[in-house]
């Protein structure tokens, strides 16, 4: 699928796209059994974050294709791409946008989420440690950090055409 998608940065305290982000997260939770946050936790964290939103313009408004909600220190709280848009490099674009604005990029990924772990490893993230009982349902996680081999060099790998 070849589509035109714009990236927007939504500042802290702005809840633009929060409803679409919640619906996307819930779709992924239902289909894949991940991203199991409660609504209050999710919306509060979203509003406290800088959000990198991938938006497809349309005749009747804009559609949220994916998003990364981040803390000030470059920690990715949530990263999601609509399953219909996966494989087009949108996840890489989100991580590249975060890395462009932060000197360090980190996140947690569920220890059983092989596709997320493969995705992050492919981008150059390294497992720093395993965290037992990290999630509310007592699921384990890995704490990941984008490798120190030079974020600028990694960014060029993430951008289309490189």
C-alpha positions in Angstrom: 0.0 0.0 0.0 1.5 3.3 -1.0 -0.1 6.2 0.9 0.7 9.8 1.7 1.3 10.1 5.4 2.3 13.2 7.3 4.1 13.2 10.6 2.9 15.7 13.2 4.3 16.5 16.6 1.6 17.0 19.2 2.9 18.8 22.3 2.5 17.9 25.9 -1.0 18.7 27.2 -2.6 18.6 23.7 -5.0 15.7 23.3 -5.3 16.0 19.5 -5.7 12.4 18.2 -6.1 10.9 21.8 -9.4 9.3 20.8 -8.0 7.9 17.6 -4.9 6.7 19.4 -7.0 5.0 22.0 -9.1 3.2 19.3 -5.9 2.1 17.5 -4.4 0.8 20.7 -7.6 -1.0 21.5 -7.8 -2.6 18.0 -4.2 -3.9 18.5 -5.1 -5.1 22.0 -8.1 -7.1 20.7 -6.3 -8.5 17.7 -2.8 -9.2 19.2 -3.3 -9.3 23.0 -0.8 -6.5 23.7 -1.0 -2.8 24.7 -3.3 -3.7 27.6 -3.4 -0.3 29.4 -6.5 1.0 31.1 -8.2 4.0 29.4 -7.4 6.4 32.3 -3.8 5.4 32.4 -3.4 5.6 28.6 -5.1 9.0 28.2 -3.2 10.6 31.1 0.1 9.3 29.8 -0.8 10.5 26.3 -1.6 14.0 27.5 1.7 14.2 29.4 3.7 13.1 26.4 5.1 14.5 23.2 3.3 12.5 20.5 4.6 11.8 17.1 1.5 11.1 15.0 1.5 9.6 11.5 -1.6 11.0 9.8 -3.1 10.2 6.5 -5.1 13.2 5.1 -8.5 12.4 3.6 -11.6 14.0 2.2 -13.6 13.7 5.4 -10.7 14.4 7.9 -7.5 12.8 9.0 -6.8 9.2 9.9 -4.2 8.3 12.5 -2.0 5.6 11.0 0.4 5.3 13.9 1.9 7.2 16.9 4.7 7.2 19.4 4.1 8.9 22.7 7.3 9.8 24.5 8.5 11.3 27.7 10.9 14.3 27.8 13.9 11.9 28.1 13.2 10.0 24.9 11.5 7.1 26.6 8.8 5.7 24.3 5.7 5.0 26.3 3.5 3.7 23.4 4.4 2.9 19.9 1.6 1.7 17.6 1.1 1.4 13.8 -2.2 0.3 12.3 -1.8 -3.3 11.1 -3.1 -2.3 7.7 -0.1 0.1 7.3 2.7 -2.1 8.6 5.6 -3.1 6.4 5.7 0.4 4.9 8.4 1.8 7.2 6.1 3.9 9.4 7.4 2.4 12.6 10.9 3.3 11.6 9.8 6.8 10.8 8.3 7.2 14.3 11.5 5.9 15.9 13.6 8.1 13.7 11.5 11.2 14.7 12.0 10.4 18.4 15.7 9.8 17.9 16.1 13.1 16.0 14.7 15.0 19.0 16.4 13.0 21.9 20.0 12.0 22.7 18.8 8.7 24.0 15.8 6.5 23.0 14.5 3.8 25.4 11.4 1.7 25.9 10.1 -1.5 27.4 8.7 -4.4 25.3 6.8 -7.4 26.6 9.1 -10.3 26.8 6.6 -12.5 24.9 6.1 -9.9 22.1 8.5 -11.4 19.5 7.4 -9.1 16.7 8.1 -6.0 18.8 11.5 -7.3 20.0 12.5 -8.2 16.4 11.4 -4.7 15.2 13.4 -2.9 17.9 16.5 -5.2 17.4 16.3 -4.5 13.6 16.5 -0.8 14.4 19.6 -1.2 16.6 18.0 -1.3 20.0 19.8 -3.4 22.6 18.3 -5.3 25.6 19.6 -3.7 28.7 17.8 -5.9 31.2 14.8 -8.1 31.9 12.2 -6.7 34.3 10.1 -9.4 35.9 6.4 -8.5 36.6 6.7 -5.2 34.8 3.1 -5.1 33.5 -0.1 -4.8 35.5 -0.9 -8.4 34.5 2.5 -9.4 35.9 4.0 -10.0 32.5 7.7 -9.6 32.1 9.4 -7.0 29.9 12.7 -6.1 28.4 14.1 -2.6 28.9 15.7 -1.6 25.5 18.0 1.3 24.5 18.8 2.4 21.0 22.5 1.4 20.6 25.2 3.9 21.3 26.8 3.3 17.9 25.7 6.8 16.9 22.1 7.7 16.6 22.8 10.0 13.6 24.2 7.0 11.6 21.2 4.9 12.7 18.8 7.7 11.6 20.0 7.5 8.1 19.1 3.8 8.0 15.6 4.6 9.1 14.8 7.1 6.5 13.1 6.1 3.2 15.5 5.6 0.3 18.5 4.7 2.5 
